Amino acid sequence: MSVPAILDHLVLAGPSLAELTSWFTEATGVAPVPGGTHPTGTANALVAFTVAGRRGPHYLELIGPDPDRSTTGPVTTFGIDERDAPGLATFAVHPQDIEETVARAARGGHDTGAIRPLSRTKPDGEVLSWRLTRVLEGRPDPVLPFLIDWGATPNPGLGDLPTVDLVAVRGRHPDPARVRQVLDLLGVDLAVDAAEEPALTAVIRGADGDVELN
């Protein structure tokens, strides 16, 4: 297993952000730091990745419902409302040119979804903005990434965050040949094996040793 070269971040989702961060801290010995809130009714915490011991523009996003959200309905982003335990929901990649990548995928028969803006308000009040693809309501196929373009916003993975080492990422899917074709269109070098259900697996190394995220 290896790590995709244009990996931006992995998304670890759960029904409660507080419980998710506590679980991660206990499993790895590394405590995520609060990232902020989104207008979609979610909040996150972050841990930066090193790869082979080196920092880069990669990180882990732990995401759950914002306990202080103004909305009252279920939080459907990444299928959070359907989850009863932590799980790797999907991943994001940062291509050099998001528009060209979307167009290339479309020519190859894959609809990434439209590019749209999103933002996050940090605990200190600073608002970070970026663009991304794909409608994020409901459970996505975990092996097919969404695309992200940070523009002038610094990648969070390079910020002042605690770190764990990302050892490897791998996918499983009932139709691995089709998935590999889509990943090739997106420029993503992810190994995908045949399996009954789609799944994403990552091995991370924290203060307390290796942990497998699924």
DALINWO-V71911 format. One record per pair of residues at least 12 apart in sequence whose ideal C-beta (glycine too) atoms are under 8 Angstrom apart, sorted by the first residue. I is the first residue (numbers start at 1). GAP is how many residues later the second one is. D is the distance in Angstrom with one decimal. If there is no record, write none. Layout:
i=I gap=GAP d=D
i=I gap=GAP d=D
This chain:
i=1 gap=166 d=7.5
i=1 gap=167 d=3.1
i=1 gap=168 d=6.6
i=1 gap=169 d=4.6
i=1 gap=190 d=6.3
i=1 gap=202 d=7.0
i=2 gap=166 d=6.1
i=2 gap=167 d=7.5
i=2 gap=187 d=7.4
i=2 gap=189 d=7.1
i=3 gap=48 d=5.3
i=3 gap=55 d=7.5
i=3 gap=163 d=5.6
i=3 gap=165 d=6.5
i=3 gap=166 d=5.5
i=4 gap=87 d=7.9
i=4 gap=89 d=6.5
i=4 gap=165 d=6.4
i=4 gap=184 d=5.2
i=4 gap=185 d=5.3
i=4 gap=186 d=5.1
i=5 gap=184 d=5.9
i=6 gap=87 d=4.6
i=6 gap=88 d=5.7
i=6 gap=89 d=6.0
i=6 gap=181 d=6.2
i=6 gap=182 d=6.6
i=7 gap=51 d=5.2
i=7 gap=84 d=6.6
i=7 gap=85 d=7.8
i=7 gap=86 d=6.0
i=7 gap=159 d=8.0
i=7 gap=162 d=7.0
i=8 gap=49 d=6.7
i=8 gap=50 d=6.7
i=8 gap=51 d=7.9
i=8 gap=83 d=7.6
i=8 gap=84 d=4.2
i=8 gap=85 d=5.6
i=8 gap=86 d=4.3
i=8 gap=140 d=5.2
i=8 gap=147 d=7.2
i=8 gap=149 d=7.6
i=9 gap=49 d=6.5
i=9 gap=50 d=4.8
i=9 gap=51 d=6.5
i=9 gap=52 d=5.1
i=9 gap=82 d=6.8
i=9 gap=83 d=5.2
i=9 gap=139 d=7.9
i=9 gap=147 d=7.6
i=9 gap=148 d=6.8
i=10 gap=49 d=8.0
i=10 gap=50 d=5.2
i=10 gap=51 d=7.0
i=10 gap=78 d=6.2
i=10 gap=81 d=4.9
i=10 gap=156 d=7.9
i=10 gap=159 d=7.3
i=10 gap=190 d=7.6
i=10 gap=192 d=5.8
i=10 gap=203 d=7.4
i=11 gap=50 d=5.2
i=11 gap=52 d=6.1
i=11 gap=67 d=6.1
i=11 gap=77 d=7.0
i=11 gap=78 d=4.6
i=11 gap=79 d=5.1
i=11 gap=80 d=6.4
i=11 gap=81 d=7.2
i=12 gap=12 d=7.3
i=12 gap=48 d=6.1
i=12 gap=49 d=6.9
i=12 gap=50 d=4.9
i=12 gap=51 d=7.2
i=12 gap=74 d=6.0
i=12 gap=75 d=7.2
i=12 gap=76 d=5.8
i=12 gap=77 d=7.2
i=12 gap=201 d=6.3
i=13 gap=49 d=7.9
i=13 gap=50 d=5.2
i=13 gap=51 d=6.8
i=13 gap=65 d=4.5
i=13 gap=66 d=7.2
i=13 gap=67 d=5.4
i=13 gap=70 d=6.0
i=13 gap=73 d=7.3
i=13 gap=74 d=6.1
i=13 gap=75 d=7.9
i=13 gap=76 d=4.2
i=14 gap=48 d=7.4
i=14 gap=49 d=7.7
i=14 gap=50 d=5.1
i=14 gap=66 d=7.4
i=14 gap=69 d=6.0
i=14 gap=71 d=6.9
i=14 gap=72 d=4.4
i=14 gap=73 d=7.3
i=15 gap=49 d=6.4
i=15 gap=50 d=7.2
i=15 gap=65 d=6.4
i=15 gap=66 d=7.8
i=15 gap=68 d=5.2
i=15 gap=69 d=6.1
i=15 gap=70 d=7.9
i=16 gap=48 d=5.5
i=16 gap=49 d=7.2
i=17 gap=26 d=5.4
i=17 gap=27 d=7.1
i=17 gap=28 d=6.5
i=17 gap=45 d=6.7
i=17 gap=46 d=7.0
i=17 gap=47 d=3.3
i=17 gap=48 d=6.9
i=17 gap=49 d=7.8
i=17 gap=50 d=7.4
i=18 gap=46 d=7.7
i=18 gap=49 d=7.6
i=19 gap=45 d=7.9
i=20 gap=25 d=7.6
i=20 gap=42 d=5.1
i=20 gap=43 d=7.9
i=20 gap=44 d=5.4
i=20 gap=66 d=5.4
i=21 gap=24 d=4.9
i=21 gap=41 d=5.8
i=23 gap=63 d=5.7
i=24 gap=23 d=7.5
i=24 gap=38 d=6.1
i=24 gap=62 d=7.5
i=27 gap=179 d=7.6
i=27 gap=181 d=7.4
i=27 gap=184 d=5.0
i=28 gap=136 d=5.8
i=28 gap=176 d=6.7
i=28 gap=178 d=3.1
i=28 gap=179 d=6.6
i=28 gap=180 d=5.9
i=28 gap=183 d=5.5
i=29 gap=177 d=5.1
i=29 gap=178 d=3.2
i=29 gap=179 d=3.8
i=30 gap=17 d=6.1
i=30 gap=132 d=5.1
i=30 gap=133 d=7.4
i=30 gap=134 d=5.3
i=30 gap=176 d=4.6
i=30 gap=177 d=5.7
i=31 gap=131 d=6.4
i=32 gap=13 d=3.7
i=32 gap=14 d=5.9
i=32 gap=15 d=4.8
i=32 gap=28 d=7.6
i=32 gap=30 d=5.4
i=32 gap=130 d=7.0
i=33 gap=12 d=6.2
i=33 gap=13 d=6.0
i=33 gap=14 d=7.7
i=33 gap=128 d=6.0
i=33 gap=129 d=6.5
i=34 gap=89 d=5.2
i=35 gap=26 d=7.1
i=35 gap=85 d=6.5
i=35 gap=87 d=7.0
i=35 gap=121 d=7.1
i=36 gap=84 d=4.5
i=36 gap=85 d=5.0
i=36 gap=86 d=4.2
i=36 gap=87 d=6.0
i=36 gap=92 d=7.5
i=37 gap=29 d=4.9
i=37 gap=31 d=7.4
i=37 gap=32 d=7.5
i=37 gap=83 d=6.8
i=37 gap=84 d=5.3
i=38 gap=28 d=7.3
i=38 gap=39 d=7.8
i=38 gap=80 d=6.8
i=38 gap=81 d=7.1
i=38 gap=82 d=5.4
i=38 gap=83 d=7.9
i=39 gap=79 d=7.6
i=39 gap=80 d=6.6
i=40 gap=35 d=7.5
i=40 gap=37 d=5.0
i=40 gap=78 d=7.7
i=40 gap=96 d=7.3
i=41 gap=24 d=6.4
i=41 gap=25 d=5.6
i=41 gap=28 d=4.2
i=41 gap=30 d=4.9
i=41 gap=34 d=4.9
i=41 gap=36 d=7.3
i=42 gap=21 d=5.4
i=42 gap=22 d=6.8
i=42 gap=23 d=6.3
i=42 gap=24 d=5.7
i=42 gap=27 d=7.9
i=42 gap=33 d=6.0
i=42 gap=35 d=5.2
i=42 gap=38 d=7.1
i=43 gap=20 d=7.3
i=43 gap=21 d=6.6
i=43 gap=22 d=7.3
i=43 gap=23 d=4.0
i=43 gap=24 d=7.3
i=43 gap=25 d=7.9
i=43 gap=26 d=8.0
i=44 gap=17 d=5.2
i=44 gap=18 d=6.1
i=44 gap=19 d=4.5
i=44 gap=20 d=7.8
i=44 gap=76 d=7.3
i=45 gap=16 d=7.9
i=45 gap=17 d=4.5
i=46 gap=13 d=5.6
i=46 gap=14 d=7.0
i=46 gap=15 d=6.1
i=46 gap=16 d=7.3
i=46 gap=110 d=5.8
i=46 gap=113 d=7.8
i=46 gap=115 d=5.5
i=47 gap=12 d=6.4
i=47 gap=13 d=4.6
i=47 gap=15 d=7.5
i=47 gap=114 d=6.1
i=47 gap=115 d=5.6
i=47 gap=116 d=6.8
i=47 gap=117 d=5.7
i=48 gap=12 d=7.9
i=48 gap=108 d=7.6
i=48 gap=109 d=5.0
i=48 gap=110 d=7.5
i=48 gap=111 d=7.1
i=48 gap=113 d=4.0
i=48 gap=114 d=7.0
i=48 gap=115 d=4.7
i=48 gap=116 d=8.0
i=49 gap=108 d=6.4
i=49 gap=114 d=6.9
i=49 gap=115 d=6.6
i=49 gap=116 d=7.1
i=49 gap=117 d=4.1
i=49 gap=155 d=7.7
i=50 gap=113 d=5.2
i=50 gap=114 d=7.4
i=50 gap=115 d=4.8
i=50 gap=116 d=7.1
i=51 gap=114 d=7.2
i=51 gap=115 d=5.4
i=52 gap=113 d=7.7
i=53 gap=112 d=6.6
i=55 gap=102 d=7.5
i=55 gap=103 d=6.8
i=55 gap=108 d=7.1
i=56 gap=101 d=6.6
i=56 gap=102 d=7.7
i=57 gap=37 d=6.8
i=57 gap=98 d=4.0
i=57 gap=100 d=4.8
i=57 gap=101 d=5.8
i=58 gap=99 d=4.8
i=58 gap=108 d=6.4
i=59 gap=96 d=7.8
i=59 gap=97 d=5.4
i=59 gap=98 d=3.7
i=59 gap=102 d=6.7
i=60 gap=104 d=7.2
i=60 gap=144 d=7.5
i=63 gap=14 d=7.4
i=63 gap=15 d=6.5
i=63 gap=17 d=7.3
i=63 gap=26 d=7.8
i=64 gap=16 d=6.3
i=65 gap=15 d=6.2
i=76 gap=61 d=4.7
i=76 gap=62 d=5.9
i=77 gap=59 d=5.0
i=77 gap=60 d=6.5
i=78 gap=12 d=6.6
i=78 gap=58 d=6.2
i=78 gap=61 d=7.0
i=78 gap=62 d=6.7
i=79 gap=59 d=5.5
i=79 gap=60 d=3.2
i=79 gap=61 d=7.4
i=82 gap=57 d=6.2
i=86 gap=127 d=7.9
i=87 gap=127 d=6.6
i=88 gap=54 d=6.1
i=88 gap=111 d=7.8
i=88 gap=112 d=4.6
i=88 gap=113 d=7.2
i=88 gap=114 d=6.3
i=88 gap=125 d=5.1
i=88 gap=126 d=5.9
i=89 gap=50 d=7.1
i=89 gap=51 d=6.6
i=89 gap=53 d=6.2
i=90 gap=50 d=4.6
i=90 gap=51 d=7.6
i=90 gap=52 d=5.2
i=90 gap=54 d=7.6
i=90 gap=55 d=6.5
i=90 gap=56 d=6.6
i=90 gap=110 d=7.1
i=91 gap=51 d=7.7
i=91 gap=54 d=4.8
i=91 gap=78 d=7.3
i=91 gap=109 d=6.5
i=92 gap=40 d=7.0
i=92 gap=53 d=5.8
i=92 gap=54 d=5.4
i=92 gap=55 d=7.1
i=92 gap=56 d=4.6
i=93 gap=52 d=4.8
i=93 gap=53 d=7.9
i=93 gap=54 d=6.1
i=93 gap=55 d=7.2
i=93 gap=93 d=6.6
i=93 gap=94 d=7.6
i=93 gap=95 d=5.5
i=94 gap=53 d=7.4
i=94 gap=54 d=5.4
i=94 gap=55 d=6.8
i=94 gap=56 d=6.9
i=94 gap=61 d=7.5
i=95 gap=52 d=5.9
i=95 gap=54 d=7.9
i=95 gap=91 d=7.1
i=95 gap=92 d=5.8
i=98 gap=17 d=6.1
i=98 gap=33 d=6.7
i=98 gap=35 d=7.3
i=98 gap=49 d=5.3
i=98 gap=50 d=7.6
i=98 gap=51 d=4.2
i=99 gap=16 d=7.0
i=101 gap=46 d=6.0
i=101 gap=85 d=6.1
i=101 gap=86 d=6.6
i=102 gap=13 d=6.3
i=102 gap=31 d=6.3
i=102 gap=45 d=6.8
i=104 gap=81 d=5.8
i=105 gap=77 d=7.3
i=105 gap=80 d=4.6
i=105 gap=81 d=6.0
i=108 gap=73 d=7.3
i=108 gap=74 d=7.7
i=108 gap=77 d=4.3
i=110 gap=72 d=4.8
i=110 gap=75 d=5.6
i=110 gap=76 d=7.7
i=112 gap=21 d=4.4
i=112 gap=22 d=6.1
i=112 gap=34 d=7.3
i=112 gap=35 d=6.1
i=112 gap=74 d=7.7
i=113 gap=20 d=4.8
i=113 gap=21 d=3.8
i=113 gap=22 d=5.5
i=113 gap=33 d=7.4
i=114 gap=19 d=6.9
i=115 gap=16 d=5.3
i=115 gap=17 d=7.2
i=115 gap=18 d=5.5
i=115 gap=32 d=7.7
i=115 gap=34 d=7.5
i=116 gap=15 d=6.7
i=116 gap=16 d=6.7
i=116 gap=17 d=7.6
i=117 gap=12 d=6.4
i=117 gap=13 d=7.4
i=117 gap=14 d=5.6
i=118 gap=12 d=6.1
i=118 gap=13 d=7.4
i=118 gap=14 d=5.8
i=128 gap=25 d=5.2
i=128 gap=28 d=7.7
i=129 gap=22 d=7.2
i=129 gap=24 d=6.0
i=130 gap=18 d=6.0
i=130 gap=19 d=6.4
i=130 gap=20 d=4.9
i=130 gap=21 d=6.3
i=130 gap=23 d=5.6
i=131 gap=17 d=7.2
i=131 gap=18 d=4.6
i=131 gap=20 d=6.7
i=132 gap=14 d=5.7
i=132 gap=15 d=6.5
i=132 gap=16 d=4.6
i=132 gap=17 d=7.3
i=133 gap=13 d=5.1
i=133 gap=14 d=4.4
i=133 gap=15 d=7.8
i=134 gap=12 d=4.1
i=134 gap=13 d=7.7
i=141 gap=32 d=7.8
i=141 gap=57 d=5.3
i=142 gap=29 d=7.3
i=142 gap=56 d=5.6
i=142 gap=57 d=6.0
i=142 gap=58 d=4.0
i=143 gap=28 d=3.8
i=143 gap=29 d=7.2
i=143 gap=30 d=5.1
i=143 gap=36 d=5.4
i=143 gap=47 d=7.3
i=143 gap=49 d=6.1
i=143 gap=55 d=5.3
i=143 gap=56 d=7.4
i=143 gap=57 d=5.8
i=144 gap=35 d=6.7
i=144 gap=38 d=6.0
i=144 gap=39 d=7.7
i=145 gap=41 d=6.8
i=145 gap=43 d=6.2
i=147 gap=39 d=7.1
i=164 gap=40 d=4.7
i=164 gap=41 d=6.3
i=164 gap=42 d=4.5
i=165 gap=39 d=6.6
i=165 gap=40 d=4.1
i=165 gap=41 d=7.8
i=166 gap=36 d=6.7
i=166 gap=37 d=7.8
i=166 gap=38 d=5.7
i=167 gap=35 d=8.0
i=167 gap=36 d=4.2
i=167 gap=37 d=6.4
i=167 gap=38 d=5.5
i=167 gap=43 d=6.8
i=168 gap=34 d=6.9
i=168 gap=35 d=4.7
i=169 gap=21 d=6.5
i=169 gap=31 d=7.1
i=169 gap=32 d=7.2
i=169 gap=33 d=4.8
i=169 gap=34 d=8.0
i=170 gap=20 d=7.2
i=170 gap=21 d=5.1
i=170 gap=22 d=7.5
i=170 gap=23 d=7.0
i=170 gap=30 d=7.7
i=170 gap=31 d=5.1
i=170 gap=32 d=7.9
i=171 gap=19 d=5.5
i=171 gap=20 d=6.9
i=171 gap=21 d=4.1
i=171 gap=22 d=7.3
i=171 gap=27 d=7.6
i=171 gap=28 d=7.2
i=171 gap=29 d=5.5
i=171 gap=30 d=7.5
i=172 gap=20 d=6.8
i=172 gap=21 d=5.1
i=172 gap=22 d=7.3
i=172 gap=23 d=3.5
i=172 gap=25 d=7.4
i=172 gap=26 d=6.8
i=172 gap=27 d=4.6
i=172 gap=28 d=7.9
i=172 gap=29 d=7.2
i=173 gap=19 d=5.6
i=173 gap=20 d=7.8
i=173 gap=21 d=7.2
i=173 gap=22 d=6.4
i=173 gap=25 d=4.9
i=173 gap=26 d=7.8
i=174 gap=20 d=7.2
i=174 gap=21 d=6.7
i=174 gap=22 d=6.3
i=174 gap=23 d=7.1
i=174 gap=24 d=7.0
i=176 gap=16 d=4.5
i=176 gap=17 d=6.3
i=176 gap=18 d=5.0
i=179 gap=13 d=5.1
i=180 gap=12 d=5.6
i=199 gap=15 d=6.1
i=200 gap=14 d=7.4
i=201 gap=12 d=7.0
i=201 gap=13 d=5.4
